[in-house]
Amino acid sequence: MPDLQRLKLIVSYDGSGFAGWQSQSRGDTIQDAIERAAAKICGCRIAVHGAGRTDAGVHALGQCAHMDVPAMKLPSHRWPSALNAHLPPKIRIEKMTRVPATFHARFSARGKTYRYRILTTPVLSPFEIGRAWHLRSELES
């Protein structure tokens, strides 16, 4: 087995049209898309591990993940542009760094922040479609 390097990914995505983060048999998740892109670069299956999961249609800004890749394939600083070239435009690798093999995106996390956007307006702006839940009336307290 070749020497592996562990890479930490910072991923942002527009989750509309995807079945969430975690791999599904249909292959239409964020994790599936990143794994397919990595396989195109490496020529072998690469498992991507996320810090958490999102549901279908949910977006993420700066989600952490990691993957182990052959050390000789590409230097770590070239991986983001290589992956982004094979990913749909709704998924972007913003940053990638080499980390120790003891790092795990889920178990090394120190915290997570979730933000929910609920708009209570009669009409939803076209700029907000897919970016917030829309209720046509006020929320009751």
C-alpha positions as CSV (number, residue, x, y, z in Angstrom):
1,M,0.0,0.0,0.0
2,P,1.4,3.4,-0.9
3,D,2.2,6.0,1.7
4,L,-0.9,8.0,2.6
5,Q,-1.3,11.6,3.6
6,R,-4.4,12.8,5.6
7,L,-5.9,15.9,4.2
8,K,-8.4,18.2,6.1
9,L,-11.0,19.7,3.8
10,I,-13.1,22.8,4.4
11,V,-16.1,22.4,2.2
12,S,-19.0,24.8,1.4
13,Y,-22.0,23.8,-0.6
14,D,-25.5,24.6,-1.7
15,G,-27.3,21.5,-0.8
16,S,-30.4,22.0,-3.0
17,G,-30.6,19.1,-5.4
18,F,-28.6,16.8,-3.1
19,A,-29.7,14.1,-0.7
20,G,-27.7,15.6,2.2
21,W,-24.0,14.9,3.1
22,Q,-23.8,11.2,3.9
23,S,-23.4,8.7,1.0
24,Q,-26.6,7.1,-0.3
25,S,-27.2,4.2,-2.6
26,R,-28.5,6.7,-5.2
27,G,-25.1,8.5,-5.2
28,D,-26.6,12.0,-5.1
29,T,-25.0,13.3,-1.9
30,I,-22.2,15.8,-1.2
31,Q,-19.9,13.0,0.1
32,D,-20.6,10.9,-3.0
33,A,-19.6,13.8,-5.3
34,I,-16.4,14.5,-3.4
35,E,-15.5,10.8,-3.4
36,R,-16.1,10.6,-7.1
37,A,-13.9,13.7,-7.8
38,A,-11.1,12.2,-5.6
39,A,-11.3,8.9,-7.4
40,K,-10.9,10.6,-10.8
41,I,-7.7,12.2,-9.5
42,C,-6.3,9.1,-7.8
43,G,-7.6,6.4,-9.9
44,C,-8.8,4.5,-6.8
45,R,-11.6,4.8,-4.3
46,I,-11.1,7.5,-1.6
47,A,-13.3,7.6,1.5
48,V,-14.3,11.1,2.7
49,H,-15.2,11.5,6.4
50,G,-17.3,14.5,7.4
51,A,-17.5,16.2,10.8
52,G,-21.3,15.9,10.7
53,R,-24.2,15.3,8.3
54,T,-26.7,17.5,6.7
55,D,-30.2,16.6,5.5
56,A,-31.4,16.9,1.9
57,G,-31.4,20.4,0.6
58,V,-29.4,21.8,3.5
59,H,-26.4,24.1,2.8
60,A,-23.0,24.3,4.6
61,L,-20.4,27.0,5.0
62,G,-17.1,25.7,6.1
63,Q,-17.9,22.0,6.9
64,C,-14.9,20.0,7.9
65,A,-14.0,16.7,6.4
66,H,-10.9,14.6,5.9
67,M,-9.6,11.9,3.5
68,D,-6.5,9.8,3.1
69,V,-4.8,10.0,-0.3
70,P,-1.6,8.6,-1.8
71,A,1.2,11.0,-0.7
72,M,2.9,11.0,-4.1
73,K,-0.3,11.8,-6.2
74,L,-0.4,15.6,-5.6
75,P,1.0,18.0,-3.0
76,S,-1.7,19.0,-0.6
77,H,-1.8,22.6,-1.8
78,R,-2.9,21.4,-5.3
79,W,-5.8,19.3,-4.1
80,P,-8.5,22.0,-3.7
81,S,-8.2,23.2,-7.4
82,A,-8.0,19.6,-8.6
83,L,-11.1,18.5,-6.7
84,N,-13.0,21.7,-7.6
85,A,-12.3,21.0,-11.3
86,H,-14.2,17.7,-10.9
87,L,-17.0,18.9,-8.6
88,P,-20.3,20.5,-9.5
89,P,-20.3,24.3,-9.1
90,K,-22.6,23.9,-6.0
91,I,-19.8,22.2,-4.1
92,R,-16.5,24.0,-3.4
93,I,-13.4,22.9,-1.5
94,E,-12.4,26.2,0.1
95,K,-9.2,25.1,1.9
96,M,-7.2,21.9,2.4
97,T,-4.3,21.2,4.7
98,R,-2.2,18.2,5.5
99,V,-3.0,17.0,9.1
100,P,-1.6,14.2,11.3
101,A,-3.1,10.7,10.8
102,T,-4.6,11.1,14.3
103,F,-6.9,13.9,13.1
104,H,-10.5,12.9,12.5
105,A,-13.0,15.4,11.2
106,R,-15.8,14.1,13.4
107,F,-13.9,13.2,16.6
108,S,-11.4,16.1,16.6
109,A,-14.1,18.7,16.2
110,R,-14.2,21.3,19.1
111,G,-17.6,22.6,18.2
112,K,-20.2,23.1,15.5
113,T,-22.4,26.1,14.7
114,Y,-25.8,25.7,13.0
115,R,-27.8,28.7,11.6
116,Y,-31.4,28.4,10.6
117,R,-33.0,31.0,8.4
118,I,-36.8,31.3,8.5
119,L,-38.3,34.2,6.6
120,T,-41.9,35.2,7.5
121,T,-42.8,37.3,4.5
122,P,-45.9,37.2,2.2
123,V,-43.6,36.8,-0.8
124,L,-40.1,35.2,-1.0
125,S,-37.5,37.1,-2.8
126,P,-35.9,35.2,-5.7
127,F,-32.5,35.8,-4.0
128,E,-33.7,33.8,-1.0
129,I,-35.0,30.7,-2.8
130,G,-33.2,27.7,-1.5
131,R,-31.4,29.8,1.2
132,A,-34.1,29.9,3.9
133,W,-37.3,28.3,5.0
134,H,-40.3,30.4,4.0
135,L,-43.4,30.9,6.0
136,R,-46.1,33.2,4.7
137,S,-47.2,34.1,8.2
138,E,-45.6,35.1,11.5
139,L,-44.3,32.4,13.9
140,E,-46.3,32.1,17.1
141,S,-44.4,32.4,20.4
